[in-house]
């Protein structure tokens, strides 16, 4: 990437983050309803801190940090970098203010652009590229965290009454499953361009014959599961999932509300009647597994998904797989704080494949490995069947 291109991409990514936050009111920036959701204000500060901490401080001559306390406030999980505010306390930070954080972003942007317009070496380039992809991840988190914040406000306020998903997928009903031959398949990233460390190393896996649906499960199809008592029948659920369901009184996907004998869903435009022909969203792995069990089918493994992905449309929901989040053969963690990026989370999580309607443009690829704990559903998560 030439100098002009990297400068322009930096500007575009930083401006997109601010654009996502543009519809918010000041009070919206500070709310943290649950531990998994961070206040929008924190995302703005953390993505800025990343560039300051990993690029400007070590590589920009004469750079002076904006505020000595921000490393403590905006460090997320990097043990190498020092102490940090615990995650549950991010919503208690009335200071720094929203205005302070936007000034922080402007300050770091000015220094970063000056650095990028100079002659940078490969190390700075690689870290900047990681910073781009890191901020694009947080752009998606901003969208999903904002939806959770507003979707749990009792007034169900709209984020943007004119919002339209960048990618709208309608499910058209049953379609023939795609058959995949048994044999060896190449899995993992290869070629030029960026990927995360957990997408390496490319390797072969042997897959038995399987079939995979070309469509995601729709709201209407999932509603059949609900109406058939799927949330009341322990036979479809893992034991841990059944305990989770009862403890949390779960009876439908997140953002579904049964009002006046009709199902509604919270969207970025506010509360709307359930869109029956659109893919079901905001389900946990527990719910995805229970639905497939009710259907007498299963979820694909992440390797099956990757092997077949060129034969179906993907990108509207992150898709739960039946694979545990584990390292590929030969995986190694980088030295220092950057090595904490993915490898430390390879325990007790399930892999999701694809992308979602709020994934940053050009941020997704077939080899991308997302991962979440099985009970989580505030992301745009959905279901694809296999057999």
C-alpha positions in Angstrom: 0.0 0.0 0.0 1.4 3.4 -1.0 1.6 6.4 1.3 -1.5 8.1 -0.1 -3.5 4.9 0.2 -2.6 4.2 3.8 -3.3 7.8 4.8 -6.7 7.8 3.0 -7.6 4.5 4.6 -6.7 5.8 8.0 -9.0 8.8 7.5 -11.8 6.7 6.1 -11.8 4.2 9.0 -11.6 6.9 11.7 -14.4 8.9 10.1 -16.6 5.8 9.8 -16.3 5.3 13.6 -17.5 8.8 14.3 -20.3 8.4 11.7 -21.6 5.4 13.5 -21.9 7.5 16.7 -23.4 10.5 15.0 -27.1 9.6 15.7 -26.3 9.3 19.5 -27.2 11.7 22.2 -24.6 12.5 24.8 -26.4 10.3 27.4 -26.2 7.3 25.0 -22.4 7.4 25.0 -22.1 6.4 28.7 -24.5 3.5 29.3 -23.3 0.0 30.0 -26.3 -2.3 30.7 -24.3 -5.6 30.9 -20.7 -6.6 31.2 -20.4 -7.7 27.5 -21.5 -4.3 26.3 -19.1 -1.3 26.5 -20.3 2.3 26.4 -19.8 3.9 22.9 -17.6 6.5 24.6 -15.2 3.8 25.7 -15.0 2.3 22.2 -14.0 5.7 20.8 -11.3 6.1 23.4 -10.0 2.5 23.2 -9.5 2.5 19.4 -7.6 5.7 19.7 -5.5 4.4 22.6 -4.5 1.4 20.4 -2.8 3.7 17.8 -1.3 5.8 20.5 0.1 2.9 22.6 1.3 0.5 19.9 2.5 3.0 17.2 2.9 6.6 18.4 4.6 6.1 21.7 7.2 3.6 20.5 7.8 4.9 16.9 6.8 8.6 16.6 9.7 10.8 17.7 8.8 13.5 20.2 5.2 12.3 20.6 3.7 13.2 24.0 0.7 11.2 25.3 -2.5 13.1 25.5 -3.3 12.1 29.1 -1.3 10.0 31.5 -4.4 8.3 32.9 -5.9 7.1 29.6 -3.7 4.0 29.4 -5.5 2.8 32.6 -8.9 3.8 31.4 -8.8 2.5 27.8 -6.6 -0.6 28.0 -9.0 -3.5 27.4 -7.3 -6.8 28.2 -3.5 -6.3 27.5 -1.7 -7.5 30.6 1.6 -6.6 29.0 0.6 -2.9 28.9 -0.4 -2.5 32.5 -3.3 -2.2 34.9 -6.8 -1.2 33.6 -10.3 -0.4 34.7 -12.2 -3.6 35.1 -14.7 -4.2 32.4 -17.8 -3.9 34.5 -16.7 -0.3 35.5 -16.5 1.1 32.0 -20.0 2.5 32.4 -19.1 4.3 35.6 -16.6 6.6 33.8 -18.4 10.0 33.7 -15.0 11.4 33.1 -13.3 11.8 30.6 -16.3 13.4 28.9 -17.5 12.7 25.4 -15.9 16.0 24.3 -12.6 15.0 26.0 -12.5 11.8 24.0 -13.3 13.5 20.7 -10.4 15.9 21.4 -8.3 12.8 22.2 -9.2 11.3 18.8 -8.3 14.6 17.0 -5.0 14.8 18.8 -4.0 11.2 18.0 -5.2 11.5 14.4 -3.0 14.5 13.8 0.0 12.7 15.1 -0.8 9.5 13.2 -1.3 11.3 9.9 2.0 13.1 10.3 3.7 9.7 11.0 2.0 8.0 8.0 2.9 10.8 5.7 6.6 10.2 6.5 8.6 7.3 5.4 7.5 4.4 7.6 9.1 1.0 7.8 7.4 -2.4 7.6 6.9 -2.7 11.4 4.9 0.5 11.5 3.0 -0.5 8.4 2.0 -3.9 9.9 0.9 -2.4 13.2 -1.1 0.3 11.4 -2.8 -2.4 9.4 -3.6 -4.3 12.6 -4.9 -1.0 14.0 -7.3 -0.6 11.0 -8.7 -4.1 11.5 -8.9 -3.6 15.2 -11.0 -0.4 14.8 -13.2 -2.2 12.2 -13.9 -4.9 14.8 -14.9 -2.1 17.2 -17.1 -0.5 14.6 -19.2 -3.7 14.6 -19.1 -3.8 18.4 -20.3 -0.2 18.4 -23.3 -1.1 16.3 -24.2 -4.1 18.4 -23.6 -2.4 21.7 -25.7 0.6 20.7 -28.5 -1.8 19.7 -28.3 -3.4 23.1 -28.3 -0.1 24.9 -31.3 1.3 23.1 -33.1 -2.0 22.7 -33.1 -2.3 26.5 -34.4 1.2 27.1 -38.1 0.7 28.0 -39.1 3.3 25.4 -37.4 1.3 22.6 -36.0 4.5 21.0 -34.8 4.3 17.4 -31.1 4.6 16.7 -31.9 5.9 13.2 -35.4 5.9 11.9 -34.1 5.7 8.3 -31.6 3.0 9.0 -31.3 0.2 6.4 -29.0 -2.8 6.7 -26.1 -2.6 4.3 -26.9 -6.1 3.2 -30.5 -7.3 3.3 -31.1 -11.1 2.9 -34.5 -12.6 2.5 -35.0 -16.3 3.0 -37.3 -17.8 0.4 -38.2 -21.0 2.1 -36.9 -24.5 1.7 -34.1 -25.2 -0.8 -32.1 -28.2 -1.7 -29.1 -28.8 0.6 -25.7 -28.5 -1.1 -23.9 -31.8 -1.2 -20.2 -31.9 -0.4 -18.0 -34.8 -1.2 -15.8 -36.5 1.3 -12.1 -35.9 1.1 -9.3 -33.5 2.0 -9.9 -29.8 2.1 -7.5 -26.8 2.6 -8.5 -24.7 5.5 -7.0 -21.3 6.6 -5.7 -18.1 5.1 -3.3 -18.0 2.3 -2.0 -15.4 -0.1 -1.4 -11.6 0.2 -3.3 -9.2 2.4 -4.2 -9.0 6.0 -5.5 -11.8 8.2 -5.5 -12.4 12.0 -3.1 -14.8 13.6 -5.9 -17.3 14.4 -6.5 -17.8 10.6 -3.0 -19.4 10.2 -1.6 -21.9 9.4 -3.3 -23.2 6.3 -3.7 -27.0 6.7 -5.6 -30.0 5.4 -8.6 -31.5 7.1 -10.5 -34.7 6.1 -14.3 -34.3 5.9 -16.8 -37.0 5.5 -19.6 -36.5 3.0 -22.0 -33.8 4.3 -24.8 -31.5 3.1 -25.3 -27.8 4.0 -28.2 -25.5 3.6 -27.9 -22.6 1.1 -30.2 -20.5 3.3 -30.1 -19.2 6.9 -32.9 -20.2 9.1 -35.7 -17.6 8.9 -37.7 -15.9 11.7 -40.8 -17.8 10.4 -39.0 -21.1 10.6 -37.7 -20.4 14.1 -41.2 -19.3 15.2 -42.3 -22.8 14.4 -39.8 -24.1 16.9 -41.2 -21.7 19.5 -44.8 -22.5 18.8 -44.0 -26.2 19.0 -42.8 -25.7 22.6 -39.1 -25.8 21.8 -38.2 -23.6 24.7 -40.2 -25.8 27.1 -38.8 -29.2 26.1 -35.5 -30.2 27.7 -34.8 -32.9 25.1 -33.5 -30.4 22.6 -31.1 -28.6 24.9 -27.7 -29.3 26.4 -27.9 -29.6 30.2 -25.9 -26.4 30.7 -28.1 -24.7 28.2 -31.3 -25.8 29.9 -30.0 -24.4 33.2 -29.2 -21.1 31.4 -32.7 -21.0 29.8 -34.5 -21.5 33.1 -32.3 -19.2 35.2 -32.6 -16.3 32.7 -36.3 -17.1 31.7 -35.4 -17.2 28.0 -38.3 -17.9 25.7 -37.3 -16.3 22.4 -34.4 -14.7 20.6 -33.0 -11.4 21.9 -35.1 -8.4 21.0 -38.3 -10.4 20.3 -41.3 -9.1 22.2 -44.8 -10.7 22.3 -47.2 -7.7 22.4 -51.0 -7.8 21.9 -50.8 -11.4 20.8 -48.2 -10.7 18.1 -44.4 -11.0 17.9 -42.4 -7.8 17.4 -38.7 -7.2 17.2 -36.5 -4.3 18.2 -34.5 -2.9 15.2 -32.4 0.2 14.7 -35.6 1.9 13.5 -37.3 1.0 16.8 -39.9 -1.6 17.6 -41.4 -3.3 14.5 -43.6 -6.3 13.7 -41.5 -9.4 13.3 -40.0 -9.7 9.8 -40.9 -13.3 9.1 -38.9 -13.8 5.9 -35.6 -12.5 7.2 -33.0 -14.7 8.9 -33.4 -15.1 12.6 -30.8 -13.1 14.5 -29.5 -12.7 18.1 -29.6 -16.3 19.1 -27.1 -18.0 21.3 -25.2 -21.2 20.4 -27.5 -22.9 23.0 -30.6 -21.8 21.0 -29.0 -22.7 17.6 -28.1 -26.2 18.8 -31.6 -26.7 20.3 -33.2 -25.6 17.0 -31.1 -28.0 15.0 -31.9 -30.8 17.4 -35.6 -30.1 17.0 -35.2 -30.3 13.2 -33.3 -33.5 13.5 -30.3 -31.9 11.9 -27.1 -30.2 13.1 -24.8 -27.2 12.8 -21.9 -27.4 10.4 -18.3 -27.5 11.8 -16.2 -24.5 10.9 -14.2 -26.6 8.5 -17.4 -27.7 6.7 -18.6 -24.1 6.5 -15.3 -22.9 5.0 -15.2 -25.8 2.5 -18.7 -25.0 1.2 -18.8 -21.2 1.7 -18.2 -20.4 -2.0 -21.5 -22.2 -2.9 -23.9 -20.1 -0.8 -24.5 -16.4 0.2 -23.1 -15.4 3.5 -22.5 -12.2 5.4 -25.9 -11.2 7.0 -25.3 -13.0 10.3 -22.4 -14.5 12.0 -23.1 -18.2 11.9 -22.7 -20.6 14.8 -20.6 -23.7 14.1 -20.2 -26.9 16.0 -16.5 -26.2 16.4 -14.6 -25.2 19.6 -12.3 -22.2 19.2 -8.9 -23.9 19.2 -5.5 -23.1 17.5 -4.7 -24.4 14.1 -1.7 -26.7 13.7 1.5 -24.7 14.1 -0.2 -21.6 15.6 2.2 -19.4 17.6 1.5 -16.2 19.5 3.5 -13.0 18.7 5.9 -11.6 21.2 4.6 -8.9 23.6 1.1 -7.3 23.8 0.2 -8.1 20.2 0.5 -11.8 21.1 -2.5 -11.3 23.5 -4.8 -10.5 20.6 -6.4 -13.9 19.9 -4.5 -16.9 21.4 -5.4 -16.2 25.0 -9.1 -16.6 24.3 -8.9 -20.2 22.9 -10.9 -21.8 25.7 -14.6 -22.4 26.3 -15.8 -20.6 23.2 -17.5 -21.6 19.9 -16.4 -20.5 16.4 -18.7 -18.4 14.3 -18.1 -18.0 10.6 -19.1 -15.4 7.9 -19.8 -11.8 8.8 -22.9 -9.7 9.7 -24.9 -6.9 8.3 -22.9 -4.5 10.5 -19.4 -5.9 9.8 -17.2 -3.2 8.4 -16.9 -3.1 4.5 -14.2 -5.4 3.2 -13.4 -6.6 6.7 -14.8 -10.2 6.2 -13.4 -13.2 4.4 -14.1 -16.9 4.2 -11.3 -17.8 6.6 -12.3 -15.3 9.3 -12.8 -17.0 12.7 -15.0 -15.1 15.1 -15.6 -16.6 18.6 -18.0 -16.1 21.5 -19.1 -17.9 24.6 -22.1 -20.1 23.9 -24.7 -18.1 25.9 -24.0 -14.8 24.2 -26.4 -13.4 21.6 -26.1 -9.6 21.4 -24.1 -10.0 18.2 -25.9 -10.6 14.9 -25.7 -14.4 15.2 -27.8 -16.9 13.2 -28.2 -20.5 12.1 -27.3 -22.5 9.0 -28.3 -26.2 9.0 -26.2 -29.1 8.0 -26.6 -32.9 7.9 
